[in-house]
Amino acid sequence: MSETRSVVVEREMPFPAEKLWRALTQPHLIAEWLMENDFVPAVDHRFRLRGSWGSVDCKVLEIEPQKTLAYSWDAMGLESTVTWTLTPTGAGTHLRMEQSGFRRDQAQAFAGAMIGWQKFFAKLEEVLEGSVP
């Protein structure tokens, strides 16, 4: 089996896990920080993320409310898994995102994900500060 790489982004967020969970699982909120979608928080649900550049085919792999969310992320030859982990802290929640499955020959996709997830996290923080109850 070929070796793969992962993109990991971690942030301490000054919000409770419940609020972060809503932003990660409610379609209208996902659309505000990530992409338009038809997400449903149910294992095996297939959904699509749609951006101006194209779309991503996804399938929910794991859900543990307010703790873990994992889904496949398949686009333009990249078959990967995105896993969100929420850990309550004294000041809010530690949010960790790992996108795993980048092959060594997918350097451009890996670099794009490194930049893209930083931007998505910034937008997520904006959404959390504003529109998420």
C-alpha positions in Angstrom: 0.0 0.0 0.0 1.3 3.4 -0.8 2.0 6.0 1.9 -0.5 8.8 2.3 -0.3 12.2 4.0 -2.8 14.2 6.0 -3.7 17.8 6.4 -4.4 18.7 10.1 -5.8 22.0 11.3 -6.4 22.5 15.0 -7.9 25.5 16.9 -9.0 26.4 20.3 -12.5 27.9 19.8 -14.2 30.0 22.5 -17.5 28.3 21.9 -19.2 25.3 23.4 -19.1 22.0 21.5 -22.9 22.2 20.9 -22.5 25.4 18.9 -19.6 24.0 16.8 -21.6 20.9 16.2 -24.4 22.9 14.7 -22.0 24.7 12.4 -20.6 21.4 11.2 -23.9 19.6 10.7 -26.6 22.0 9.7 -26.7 22.5 5.9 -27.5 26.2 5.9 -24.6 26.8 8.3 -22.2 24.5 6.4 -23.0 26.6 3.3 -21.9 29.8 5.1 -18.4 28.6 5.8 -17.7 25.6 3.5 -19.9 25.1 0.5 -23.4 24.6 -0.7 -24.5 21.1 0.2 -27.2 18.5 0.8 -25.7 17.2 4.1 -27.8 15.1 6.5 -26.2 14.0 9.7 -26.8 10.2 9.2 -24.2 7.4 8.7 -24.1 6.3 5.1 -25.9 9.4 3.8 -24.3 10.5 0.5 -24.1 14.2 -0.1 -22.4 16.7 -2.4 -20.5 19.9 -1.6 -20.7 22.4 -4.4 -18.3 25.3 -5.0 -17.6 27.6 -7.9 -14.7 25.4 -9.0 -16.7 22.1 -9.0 -18.1 19.6 -6.5 -17.0 17.0 -3.9 -18.8 13.7 -3.5 -19.1 12.7 0.2 -20.5 10.0 2.4 -21.0 10.2 6.1 -18.8 7.6 7.8 -19.1 8.3 11.5 -21.2 10.5 13.8 -20.9 10.9 17.5 -22.9 14.0 18.3 -20.8 16.9 19.6 -17.6 14.7 19.5 -16.8 13.2 16.1 -17.9 13.6 12.5 -16.2 11.8 9.6 -17.0 11.8 5.9 -15.4 10.7 2.7 -14.2 13.5 0.4 -13.8 12.5 -3.2 -13.0 15.0 -5.9 -10.8 15.2 -8.9 -9.0 11.9 -8.3 -8.6 12.5 -4.6 -10.2 9.9 -2.3 -9.8 11.1 1.2 -11.5 11.2 4.6 -12.3 14.3 6.6 -12.6 13.8 10.4 -13.7 16.4 12.8 -13.0 15.9 16.5 -14.4 18.2 19.2 -12.9 18.2 22.7 -14.4 20.5 25.4 -11.9 22.7 27.2 -12.1 25.1 30.0 -12.3 28.0 27.6 -14.6 26.4 24.9 -13.7 23.6 22.5 -10.6 22.3 20.9 -11.5 21.6 17.2 -9.4 19.3 15.2 -9.9 18.5 11.5 -7.8 15.9 9.7 -8.1 15.2 5.9 -6.3 12.0 5.3 -5.5 10.0 2.2 -3.3 12.3 0.0 -1.0 10.1 -2.1 2.5 11.3 -2.7 1.7 12.1 -6.3 -1.1 14.5 -5.2 1.2 17.3 -4.1 -1.1 20.0 -5.7 -4.2 18.7 -4.0 -2.3 18.5 -0.7 -1.0 22.1 -1.0 -4.5 23.3 -2.0 -6.0 21.6 1.1 -3.4 23.1 3.4 -4.4 26.6 2.2 -8.1 25.9 1.7 -8.7 24.5 5.2 -7.1 27.5 6.8 -9.6 29.7 4.9 -12.5 27.5 5.8 -11.5 27.6 9.5 -11.4 31.4 9.3 -14.9 31.5 7.7 -16.1 29.0 10.3 -15.0 31.3 13.1 -16.8 34.2 11.5 -20.0 32.2 11.2 -19.7 31.1 14.9 -19.2 34.7 16.0 -22.3 35.8 14.1 -25.1 33.6 13.0 -25.0 30.4 15.0 -27.2 30.4 18.1 
